Structure formats: structure tokens, C-alpha cells
Amino acid sequence: MESTEKKKPIVKLIGEDGNVFNLMGICSRALKKAGQGEEAKELVTKITTTAKSYHEALAMMMDYCDVE
């Protein structure tokens, strides 16, 4: 049985500019580079339309990417 779950790209957010839009861009680029363009769009849409706080946005990023 083959797993359909895609591997999360690894992103380095520690030491980066903590602006939520900058961090979202880092995650989005990593997803696109990993061939997950649809997930990148989904993440950006989710953050910009439903995240109610900085911490909620970070949690969403961690759902899509492994943070180092």
C-alpha cells in the first residue's frame, strides 16, 4: 500500500525576518520547489483568510513544512 501523503519540505525560519508575510513566502517557495504548488497556494490562502493571529499562522506553516 503506497502512502499518498507528500513529504513536507524543510524550511529554516529561525534567524529570518519574523514578519509573517516573509515567513509565509519562505514556506511557499519551499513548497513550490518541492513540486507542491497547489499546497503553496492553499497555505497562502489559508493564512491570509483564516489565521486570526501570528501564532495561528505559524501553526499553519508547520502543517505544510517542517521547520528547522
Residue pairs with C-beta under 8 A, 6 or more apart in sequence:
6 34
6 36
6 39
7 34
8 64
8 65
8 66
9 30
9 31
9 33
9 34
9 36
9 65
9 66
10 30
10 65
10 66
10 67
10 68
11 26
11 27
11 30
11 61
11 65
11 66
11 67
11 68
12 26
12 67
12 68
13 23
13 26
13 27
13 61
13 67
13 68
14 67
14 68
16 22
16 23
16 26
17 23
20 47
20 54
20 57
20 58
23 57
23 58
23 61
24 43
24 44
24 47
24 57
24 61
27 40
27 43
27 61
27 64
27 65
28 40
28 43
28 44
29 40
30 65
31 37
31 39
31 40
31 43
31 64
31 65
32 40
39 64
42 64
43 60
43 61
43 64
46 60
47 57
47 60
47 61
51 57
51 60
61 67
